[in-house]
Structures are given as C-alpha cells and as structure tokens.
Amino acid sequence: MTFNRSDDGGFRVVSGHRVAVTTGRSQRRTVDLAVIGGGPAGAATAIRAARAGASVVVFEKGVHGRDKVCGDGLTPRAVGALEELGIDLRDAHRIRGLRMIAGSKVRELDWPTTDRFPDHGAVWPRRRLDAALIDAASEAGAEVVWDAEAMPVLEGDRVVGVQADGCQVDAAMTVVAAGAQGSVARLLGADRIPDEPFGLAIRTYAATPRHADAHLEACLSLRDEHGTPIPGYGWMFPAGDGTVNIGVGALSTMKGFKKLNLNTLLDAYRRVVQDDWGLGPDLERPRAWRLPMSAQRRHGPGWVAIGDAAGLINPMNGEGIDYGLESGMLAADLFLDDPASAPARYDRLVGERFDGFLRTGRRFSFLIGHPWILRPGLRLSVSTDAIAHITLAVMGNLVDNTTPGAAGKVLWLADKTLGLADPVLRKTRATA
Ligand SMILES: Cc1cc2nc3c(=O)[nH]c(=O)nc-3n(C[C@H](O)[C@H](O)[C@H](O)COP(=O)(O)OP(=O)(O)OC[C@H]3O[C@@H](n4cnc5c(N)ncnc54)[C@H](O)[C@@H]3O)c2cc1C
C-alpha cells in the first residue's frame, strides 16, 4: 500500500519533498510499518522493510536536510552497517584509525583488520549522512512525511499506529526511532532508567588545514577550566571538506555534572588543540544534546524502540550511529519474518547483542566518575601498545561480549570485576 495524498489535505509536496499540512479533517490510512523519526535508525528500518516490499511511512518532525548534533564519526562497525544497507560512502571522509591522547602520551593506531568489520571508519557530517539514508529509504518506496511531529496511538496497552497533524496511520507495527527520549518515550513508559548514567556532549565546526587527516583524535584526559579531570573526552573529527568537527562530552557520573558548563568545557578544549590544528573561528554556534544510555522499555504490543530511543549508546565512547543502524535493520527483519512476534523477539535479540556490553559500559562510567580512579586509569589506557589496542577496540565499538581475543577477554573480566564492585561504586558515586 502506498501513501498517496497530495494537495487535497494531509500532505503536500514542497520542493520535491512531502510535508504535512493540518487540515482539521480526520484522515486515516493503513500501512505495514509506521516509523517515528527519520534519523539513521528510522531510515535503516525503512530502507530494509521497504526494499522487501512492506508499506512504510516515516514521520520526521524536521525538514529534509535537517542536522543532528553529533561528532559525525563513523566507526568501522557503522561503515559495515552502511555497506550492508548499500549506502554509497564516497561522499564520506575515510578514516584509518584513532589517535588517543592521555596527558603527554599520544598513540596513533589504525583500526584492526577483523573478519567482522571493515578496517576503516569515516567522518560524514550528519546533514549529508542522514540525507543519504533517508533518500535511500524514499527510493526504496518508503513514504517520508517531513515537518510532522508524530505520536503513537494507543488502544489499551497496544500501539495501533501513529497520529500526526490530525491524520492517523494505522500500522501493524510502530517503530519508535525518535532519538533521545522525549514525549513519545514518556507516553510508552520507555524513558531512560533514572539511576543509570547518561551523557551530554557539545560540538561545532571550524576550518583547519588538517581537515584531510586520516585519524580521528580523542583526548581522553579532558579537564575543565579549573583543571579537574572529566570522565569523557574531547574530539577532533576531520571531515575532509575543509573543516573539523570539534566537541567534548561528559558522563553524568562525575561530581558536579549538573553544574557542568559544556560551552566552557569546549572553550577549554579548544585552547588545547588550537595551535596543533590551526583552527579558524567556529563556523556555527556550538550545540549540545543528550546521549541516552538506558531505556525502561524498548518494546510492547505493536511497537519497538530502536537506536537512541532504546538507549543504545556505548557509555565508553558516546557513539550510537552503528547501534542505531543495526537495531533498525533487526527490527525490520523480525517484522518481515513475523509481525506478531516481532516486538518480543526484537527485545530478546537486541538484548543478546548489546545488553551485556552496554551494562559493562555503564558500570565503567561509574568507575571513572571517581577522580582518583579516572587519573591512573587514563594513564593506563594508553600505557602500552597492547593496552592501547584494547582501548582502540572499545573506542571503535569493535568489541562486545562475544568478541574473541584479548579485547574480548578483558571485557569479560571487566564485566565480572565491575559487577562485583558495582554496588559500592554506585553507593559512593559522586553527588552531581
Ligand atoms: C554531541 C554528540 C556527538 C555525538 N557523536 C557521535 C559520533 O561521532 N558517532 C556516533 O556514532 N554517535 C555519536 N553521537 C550519538 C549519535 O548522534 C546518536 O546515537 C544517533 O544520532 C542515533 O540515531 P537515531 O536515529 O536513533 O536518533 P536521531 O539521530 O536523534 O534521530 C531521531 C529523529 O527523530 C525525530 N523525532 C523526534 N521525535 C519525533 C516525533 N515525535 N515525530 C517525528 N520525528 C521525531 C528527530 O527530529 C530526529 O530527526 C553523538 C551524540 C551527540 C549528542
């Protein structure tokens, strides 16, 4: 089934893109899948399902070409997911590896060659990455409705579809891909878990002669303007287009998190990298956003949550594009296989893939929230080549609980040890 309204109310076409208009008239359609949110996660679901012949409508409250506050860094894992979706990456800037800086120690390593993921990452400004993804969804036959804020429609505890601008779309399954939890999550009881950590990050762009560098740079020993170490990192992600994405992020487990001024932190970091990168002035006002790292629920009758809406961000590096793409594809595949059982199976399978690793990451974030652990921990993270390779694997989202080799073993051990220490770490967590 296609979604075929034009100028007669409901939706109209502006500059080649369909946008919603309010008519006051009640409109009703039926599709297989309704998707709330046109970021990477929602687009991945739409591409996969529409290519298989399902009727899909995506509601996006922004307009075509919208931007998302992000570092624009694509791990090798994200590149693998984009390749799986058949996205042409020639517009992205190819990245060979990561430069990690902890105090005076600098280690530059290439991404490892594995049989699971490509050996390179990329930097792709979100305005262009997200446009490429959502255009691929449209080309696959998904209907994309721009400028339309959507809410799930509940009958009892079942989501039966989506309402946007006075129109209702009934759907066999609704996919919540609305990013960091807001009103949609609140309605479905899918907010973040209050006691679990989350992150905040800010970024801007600046011109630099080093825009074509082949390595991401992460400064792990981030300090605020008073010299206090921050659990988080500062990044320089060269975009290959004359600019670099410069940003900082911090975890909510640190002392004084509520009072943390991200603009000041970014200014302090900028001063550190200014000369090395020959930075020009900010090309836009720095903008901040949330990094959700947990969700109270990620499925229910008739719906699933994917990507940030499901809290799928790695607490150890703040990256979530890869998990968004993977969870989006998984939701579509399970729906295509059997719509009735898809939500419950999605919750189980996404849990098997990510829960253990993300739990380790959250425990780790409580650990580094303690400054007396953070400082020596940072020195250790890049102290030897072997340890730096493990840090690299963690920073590149290349490890999870099933990873073979040293990184996988260390993660397994870390999970066990942190599991024992977790109650103490939480009890002694710094007061925000
Ligand atoms: C400063 C910062 C830097 C980051 N850097 C990186 C990085 O370098 N690499 C990385 O992998 N990750 C990074 N992340 C995380 C990454 O941005 C997210 O994990 C990723 O965007 C998740 O994709 P998503 O599709 O789930 O959500 P989003 O990209 O947030 O997309 C959600 C979409 O839903 C729309 N929406 C919301 N509510 C509604 C509604 N009710 N109706 C219709 N539409 C709605 C929004 O407009 C938005 O377009 C960073 C995050 C921040 C804040």
The ligand as a MOL file (V3000), in Angstrom:
LIG
                    3D

  0  0  0     0  0            999 V3000
M  V30 BEGIN CTAB
M  V30 COUNTS 53 58 0 0 0
M  V30 BEGIN ATOM
M  V30 1 C 27.3590 15.9220 20.5400 0
M  V30 2 C 27.1670 14.4780 20.1390 0
M  V30 3 C 28.1780 13.8290 19.4390 0
M  V30 4 C 27.9870 12.5090 19.0120 0
M  V30 5 N 28.9560 11.9380 18.2540 0
M  V30 6 C 28.7720 10.7100 17.7390 0
M  V30 7 C 29.7130 10.1590 16.8390 0
M  V30 8 O 30.7090 10.7870 16.4780 0
M  V30 9 N 29.4900 8.9100 16.3690 0
M  V30 10 C 28.3740 8.1800 16.7210 0
M  V30 11 O 28.2240 7.0290 16.2880 0
M  V30 12 N 27.4500 8.7120 17.5660 0
M  V30 13 C 27.6000 9.9520 18.0530 0
M  V30 14 N 26.6360 10.5080 18.8460 0
M  V30 15 C 25.4030 9.7520 19.0910 0
M  V30 16 C 24.5410 9.7820 17.8140 0
M  V30 17 O 24.3000 11.1100 17.4440 0
M  V30 18 C 23.2140 9.0380 18.0270 0
M  V30 19 O 23.4960 7.7750 18.6010 0
M  V30 20 C 22.4430 8.8480 16.7310 0
M  V30 21 O 22.0480 10.0700 16.1840 0
M  V30 22 C 21.2070 7.9680 16.9710 0
M  V30 23 O 20.4030 7.9010 15.8180 0
M  V30 24 P 18.8060 7.7740 15.9520 0
M  V30 25 O 18.2960 7.6170 14.5730 0
M  V30 26 O 18.4740 6.7630 16.9800 0
M  V30 27 O 18.3270 9.1670 16.5750 0
M  V30 28 P 18.4390 10.6510 15.9640 0
M  V30 29 O 19.5860 10.7540 15.0600 0
M  V30 30 O 18.3610 11.5640 17.1410 0
M  V30 31 O 17.1290 10.7990 15.0880 0
M  V30 32 C 15.8590 10.9120 15.7030 0
M  V30 33 C 14.9580 11.6960 14.7690 0
M  V30 34 O 13.6190 11.6290 15.2660 0
M  V30 35 C 12.9950 12.8960 15.0640 0
M  V30 36 N 11.8740 12.9560 16.0040 0
M  V30 37 C 11.9230 13.0150 17.3590 0
M  V30 38 N 10.6770 12.9930 17.8810 0
M  V30 39 C 9.8370 12.9320 16.8240 0
M  V30 40 C 8.4060 12.8850 16.7210 0
M  V30 41 N 7.6210 12.8680 17.8050 0
M  V30 42 N 7.8610 12.8310 15.4760 0
M  V30 43 C 8.6460 12.8460 14.3650 0
M  V30 44 N 10.0020 12.8960 14.4140 0
M  V30 45 C 10.5890 12.9210 15.6300 0
M  V30 46 C 14.1080 13.8930 15.3150 0
M  V30 47 O 13.8210 15.1300 14.6700 0
M  V30 48 C 15.3180 13.1800 14.6900 0
M  V30 49 O 15.4920 13.5400 13.3430 0
M  V30 50 C 26.7920 11.8170 19.3160 0
M  V30 51 C 25.7840 12.4490 20.0550 0
M  V30 52 C 25.9640 13.7710 20.4610 0
M  V30 53 C 24.8650 14.4670 21.2210 0
M  V30 END ATOM
M  V30 BEGIN BOND
M  V30 1 1 1 2
M  V30 2 1 2 3
M  V30 3 2 2 52
M  V30 4 2 3 4
M  V30 5 1 4 5
M  V30 6 1 4 50
M  V30 7 2 5 6
M  V30 8 1 6 7
M  V30 9 1 6 13
M  V30 10 2 7 8
M  V30 11 1 7 9
M  V30 12 1 9 10
M  V30 13 2 10 11
M  V30 14 1 10 12
M  V30 15 2 12 13
M  V30 16 1 13 14
M  V30 17 1 14 15
M  V30 18 1 14 50
M  V30 19 1 15 16
M  V30 20 1 16 17
M  V30 21 1 16 18
M  V30 22 1 18 19
M  V30 23 1 18 20
M  V30 24 1 20 21
M  V30 25 1 20 22
M  V30 26 1 22 23
M  V30 27 1 23 24
M  V30 28 2 24 25
M  V30 29 1 24 26
M  V30 30 1 24 27
M  V30 31 1 27 28
M  V30 32 2 28 29
M  V30 33 1 28 30
M  V30 34 1 28 31
M  V30 35 1 31 32
M  V30 36 1 32 33
M  V30 37 1 33 34
M  V30 38 1 33 48
M  V30 39 1 34 35
M  V30 40 1 35 36
M  V30 41 1 35 46
M  V30 42 1 36 37
M  V30 43 1 36 45
M  V30 44 2 37 38
M  V30 45 1 38 39
M  V30 46 1 39 40
M  V30 47 2 39 45
M  V30 48 1 40 41
M  V30 49 2 40 42
M  V30 50 1 42 43
M  V30 51 2 43 44
M  V30 52 1 44 45
M  V30 53 1 46 47
M  V30 54 1 46 48
M  V30 55 1 48 49
M  V30 56 2 50 51
M  V30 57 1 51 52
M  V30 58 1 52 53
M  V30 END BOND
M  V30 END CTAB
M  END
